[in-house]
């Protein structure tokens, strides 16, 4: 029983041959790690972690509808994500309003997606993959979609990086300085919708937070540097996704448990480092105070 259990999780028989089958997934995972790592710090700073989950549910509904009607799944996922992101951006100007809208959209999107999957008569792995991700789900057309969308998100983020950082840290001061806060907020929601849609293709709708939130949360536990935070976030996201793919290749499980486990372990390690630094700083201040007395 134990052997069968561990064999389902880690089994590297014929690993080199299997590795060639997931070349597209590894490339897509690395690219999505960059996207998630760059957008994640803004998600944390703007308090939009809950919004990521809401957008992912509508993305799931769009992908499920595309699967049912036999059209491009990535396109369906993008339509669902953008619809949710625009609704949240238009109607949720304040945090309380935004959370209420997200709480309404989440069950609606999940229920709609389940309806579409129930009507879909194809392979069950396709249904399950939309929720938890699939290691070999990225074919050449999908990879092209992922590359195009990811490049759009990365370039747009780099263009609006400085004003978006200013507006994310202090919205009122940014508005007083003439920064177009409303336009930036809506633009960022659209980028978040695009990033969520492409992330769903790898890690699934239910666990997209592990790519768009956890790496940034981990990075912010060990540094407050505006330069180092996104760099560490990208590194953590890429390691989580690519590492998860490589581990999943040797098992019989979906990719998502591996990705989320690596991401969570990185977060725990960073939280431990941050706690030790804070404790060391407190001790140093206490010693200095005693010495001064």
C-alpha positions as CSV (number, residue, x, y, z in Angstrom):
1,X,0.0,0.0,0.0
2,X,2.8,2.4,0.9
3,X,4.7,1.6,-2.2
4,X,1.6,2.2,-4.4
5,X,1.0,5.5,-2.5
6,X,4.5,6.9,-3.0
7,X,4.6,5.5,-6.5
8,X,1.7,7.7,-7.5
9,X,3.4,10.7,-6.1
10,X,7.0,10.1,-7.2
11,X,7.9,7.7,-10.0
12,X,10.7,8.5,-12.3
13,X,10.7,5.5,-14.5
14,X,11.3,6.5,-18.2
15,X,11.6,10.1,-17.0
16,X,13.8,11.4,-19.9
17,X,11.3,10.1,-22.4
18,X,8.4,11.7,-20.6
19,X,10.3,15.0,-20.2
20,X,10.1,15.5,-24.0
21,X,6.3,15.5,-23.8
22,X,6.1,18.5,-21.5
23,X,8.5,20.9,-23.3
24,X,5.6,23.2,-24.1
25,X,4.3,23.1,-20.5
26,X,7.7,23.9,-19.0
27,X,8.1,26.9,-21.4
28,X,4.6,28.0,-20.6
29,X,5.2,27.5,-16.9
30,X,8.4,29.6,-16.8
31,X,6.7,32.4,-18.8
32,X,3.6,32.3,-16.4
33,X,6.0,32.4,-13.5
34,X,7.4,35.7,-14.8
35,X,3.9,37.1,-15.3
36,X,2.7,35.9,-11.9
37,X,5.8,37.1,-10.2
38,X,5.6,40.6,-11.7
39,X,1.9,41.2,-11.1
40,X,1.8,39.5,-7.7
41,X,3.3,42.4,-5.7
42,X,0.7,44.8,-7.1
43,X,-2.0,42.3,-6.2
44,X,-0.8,42.3,-2.6
45,X,-0.2,46.0,-2.4
46,X,-3.7,46.8,-3.8
47,X,-5.4,44.2,-1.7
48,X,-6.7,42.2,-4.6
49,X,-5.9,38.6,-3.6
50,X,-9.6,37.9,-3.2
51,X,-10.2,39.4,-6.6
52,X,-7.8,36.9,-8.2
53,X,-10.0,34.0,-7.0
54,X,-13.1,35.7,-8.2
55,X,-11.7,36.3,-11.7
56,X,-10.4,32.7,-11.8
57,X,-14.0,31.4,-11.3
58,X,-15.3,33.3,-14.3
59,X,-12.2,32.3,-16.3
60,X,-13.1,28.7,-15.4
61,X,-16.7,29.2,-16.6
62,X,-15.5,30.7,-19.9
63,X,-13.0,27.8,-20.4
64,X,-15.7,25.3,-19.6
65,X,-18.1,26.9,-22.1
66,X,-15.4,26.8,-24.8
67,X,-14.8,23.2,-24.0
68,X,-18.5,22.4,-24.4
69,X,-18.9,24.3,-27.6
70,X,-15.7,23.0,-29.1
71,X,-13.9,26.4,-29.5
72,X,-10.5,27.5,-28.2
73,X,-10.3,27.0,-24.5
74,X,-7.7,29.8,-23.9
75,X,-10.0,32.2,-25.7
76,X,-13.0,31.2,-23.6
77,X,-10.9,31.5,-20.5
78,X,-9.8,35.0,-21.5
79,X,-13.3,36.1,-22.2
80,X,-14.5,35.0,-18.8
81,X,-11.5,36.6,-17.0
82,X,-11.8,39.9,-18.8
83,X,-15.6,40.0,-18.1
84,X,-15.0,39.5,-14.4
85,X,-12.1,41.9,-14.2
86,X,-14.0,44.7,-15.9
87,X,-17.1,44.2,-13.7
88,X,-14.9,44.3,-10.6
89,X,-13.0,47.3,-11.9
90,X,-16.2,49.3,-12.8
91,X,-18.4,48.4,-9.8
92,X,-15.8,47.9,-7.0
93,X,-14.2,51.2,-6.5
94,X,-14.2,50.7,-2.8
95,X,-12.8,47.7,-1.0
96,X,-16.1,46.8,0.6
97,X,-18.0,47.1,-2.7
98,X,-15.3,45.1,-4.5
99,X,-15.5,42.2,-2.0
100,X,-19.2,42.1,-2.2
101,X,-19.1,41.9,-6.0
102,X,-16.4,39.2,-5.9
103,X,-18.4,37.2,-3.4
104,X,-21.4,37.3,-5.8
105,X,-19.3,36.5,-8.9
106,X,-17.4,33.5,-7.4
107,X,-20.4,31.1,-6.8
108,X,-22.0,32.3,-10.1
109,X,-18.9,31.5,-12.1
110,X,-18.2,28.2,-10.4
111,X,-21.8,27.1,-10.8
112,X,-21.9,28.1,-14.5
113,X,-18.6,26.3,-15.1
114,X,-19.9,23.1,-13.4
115,X,-23.1,23.3,-15.5
116,X,-21.0,23.5,-18.7
117,X,-18.8,20.6,-17.6
118,X,-21.8,18.5,-16.7
119,X,-23.1,19.0,-20.3
120,X,-19.7,18.2,-21.8
121,X,-19.5,14.6,-23.0
122,X,-15.8,14.4,-23.7
123,X,-12.9,13.1,-21.7
124,X,-13.1,13.5,-17.9
125,X,-9.5,14.6,-17.8
126,X,-10.4,17.7,-19.7
127,X,-13.0,18.6,-17.1
128,X,-10.7,17.9,-14.2
129,X,-7.8,19.8,-15.8
130,X,-9.7,23.1,-15.9
131,X,-10.0,22.9,-12.1
132,X,-6.6,21.5,-11.1
133,X,-4.4,21.9,-14.1
134,X,-2.9,19.5,-16.6
135,X,0.7,18.8,-17.2
136,X,0.4,17.9,-20.9
137,X,-2.4,20.3,-21.8
138,X,-0.4,22.9,-23.6
139,X,-0.2,22.2,-27.3
140,X,1.4,24.5,-29.9
141,X,-1.7,26.7,-30.6
142,X,-2.3,27.1,-26.9
143,X,1.4,27.9,-26.3
144,X,1.3,30.6,-28.9
145,X,-1.8,32.1,-27.2
146,X,0.0,32.0,-23.8
147,X,3.1,33.6,-25.2
148,X,1.2,36.5,-26.9
149,X,-1.0,37.2,-23.8
150,X,2.0,36.9,-21.4
151,X,4.1,39.3,-23.5
152,X,1.2,41.8,-23.6
153,X,0.9,41.7,-19.8
154,X,4.6,42.0,-19.1
155,X,5.1,44.9,-21.5
156,X,2.1,46.7,-20.2
157,X,3.2,46.3,-16.6
158,X,6.7,47.6,-17.4
159,X,5.2,50.7,-19.2
160,X,2.9,51.6,-16.3
161,X,5.2,50.3,-13.5
162,X,6.1,53.7,-11.8
163,X,2.7,55.4,-11.8
164,X,1.0,52.1,-10.8
165,X,3.5,51.7,-7.9
166,X,2.7,55.2,-6.8
167,X,-1.0,54.8,-7.1
168,X,-0.8,51.4,-5.3
169,X,1.1,52.8,-2.3
170,X,-0.9,56.0,-1.8
171,X,-3.8,56.5,-4.1
172,X,-4.9,59.9,-2.7
173,X,-1.5,61.5,-3.0
174,X,-1.1,60.0,-6.5
175,X,-4.4,61.5,-7.6
176,X,-3.4,64.9,-6.2
177,X,-0.2,64.7,-8.2
178,X,-2.2,64.2,-11.4
179,X,-1.7,60.4,-11.8
180,X,-4.7,58.9,-13.7
181,X,-5.6,56.6,-10.8
182,X,-9.0,55.4,-12.2
183,X,-7.5,54.6,-15.6
184,X,-4.6,52.8,-14.0
185,X,-6.9,50.8,-11.8
186,X,-9.0,49.6,-14.7
187,X,-6.0,48.9,-16.8
188,X,-4.5,46.8,-14.0
189,X,-7.7,44.9,-13.6
190,X,-7.6,44.0,-17.3
191,X,-4.0,42.8,-17.0
192,X,-5.0,40.8,-13.9
193,X,-7.7,39.2,-15.9
194,X,-5.3,38.3,-18.7
195,X,-2.8,36.9,-16.2
196,X,-5.4,34.8,-14.4
197,X,-6.7,33.4,-17.7
198,X,-3.4,32.1,-18.8
199,X,-2.5,30.9,-15.3
200,X,-5.6,28.8,-15.2
201,X,-4.4,26.8,-18.2
202,X,-1.4,25.4,-16.1
203,X,-2.5,25.3,-12.4
204,X,-6.3,25.2,-12.8
205,X,-9.0,27.6,-11.6
206,X,-9.1,26.5,-8.0
207,X,-5.4,27.0,-7.3
208,X,-4.4,30.0,-9.3
209,X,-3.6,31.9,-6.1
210,X,-0.5,29.8,-5.7
211,X,0.9,31.5,-8.8
212,X,-0.4,35.0,-8.6
213,X,-0.4,35.6,-4.8
214,X,1.8,33.2,-2.8
215,X,5.2,34.0,-4.5
216,X,4.7,37.8,-3.9
217,X,3.5,37.2,-0.4
218,X,6.7,35.2,0.3
219,X,8.9,37.9,-1.3
220,X,7.4,40.6,0.8
221,X,8.2,38.7,4.0
222,X,11.9,38.9,3.4
223,X,12.3,42.4,1.7
224,X,10.6,45.7,1.4
225,X,12.7,46.8,-1.5
226,X,10.6,47.9,-4.5
227,X,13.3,46.4,-6.8
228,X,14.0,43.1,-5.0
229,X,10.4,42.2,-4.2
230,X,9.3,41.6,-7.8
231,X,12.6,39.9,-8.6
232,X,12.2,37.4,-5.7
233,X,8.5,37.0,-6.6
234,X,9.4,36.0,-10.2
235,X,12.1,33.6,-8.9
236,X,9.7,32.0,-6.4
237,X,6.9,31.7,-9.0
238,X,9.1,30.2,-11.7
239,X,10.6,27.7,-9.3
240,X,7.1,26.7,-8.1
241,X,5.6,26.2,-11.5
242,X,8.6,24.6,-13.3
243,X,9.5,22.5,-10.2
244,X,5.9,21.4,-9.9
245,X,5.8,20.3,-13.6
246,X,9.0,18.4,-13.3
247,X,7.8,16.6,-10.1
248,X,4.3,16.0,-11.5
249,X,5.9,14.3,-14.5
250,X,7.1,11.5,-12.2
251,X,3.8,10.9,-10.6
252,X,0.2,10.1,-11.4
253,X,-1.3,13.2,-9.9
254,X,-2.4,16.5,-11.3
255,X,0.2,19.3,-11.4
256,X,-1.5,21.6,-8.9
257,X,-0.6,19.7,-5.7
258,X,3.1,19.9,-6.6
259,X,3.0,23.6,-7.5
260,X,1.0,24.6,-4.4
261,X,3.3,22.6,-2.1
262,X,6.5,24.1,-3.5
263,X,4.9,27.6,-3.3
264,X,3.7,27.0,0.2
265,X,7.1,25.7,1.4
266,X,8.8,28.8,-0.1
267,X,6.3,31.0,1.8
268,X,7.0,29.2,5.1
269,X,10.8,29.6,4.6
270,X,10.4,33.3,3.8
271,X,8.1,33.8,6.7
272,X,10.6,32.1,9.0
273,X,13.4,34.3,7.7
274,X,11.3,37.4,8.2
275,X,10.3,36.4,11.7
276,X,14.0,35.8,12.7
277,X,15.0,39.2,11.2
278,X,12.3,41.0,13.1
279,X,13.2,39.2,16.3
280,X,16.9,39.9,15.8
281,X,16.1,43.6,15.2
282,X,14.0,43.8,18.4
283,X,16.8,42.2,20.4
284,X,19.3,44.6,19.0
285,X,17.1,47.6,19.9
286,X,16.6,46.2,23.4
287,X,20.3,45.7,23.9
288,X,21.0,49.3,22.6
289,X,18.4,50.7,25.0
290,X,19.9,48.8,28.0
291,X,23.4,49.9,27.1
292,X,22.2,53.6,26.8
293,X,20.6,53.4,30.2
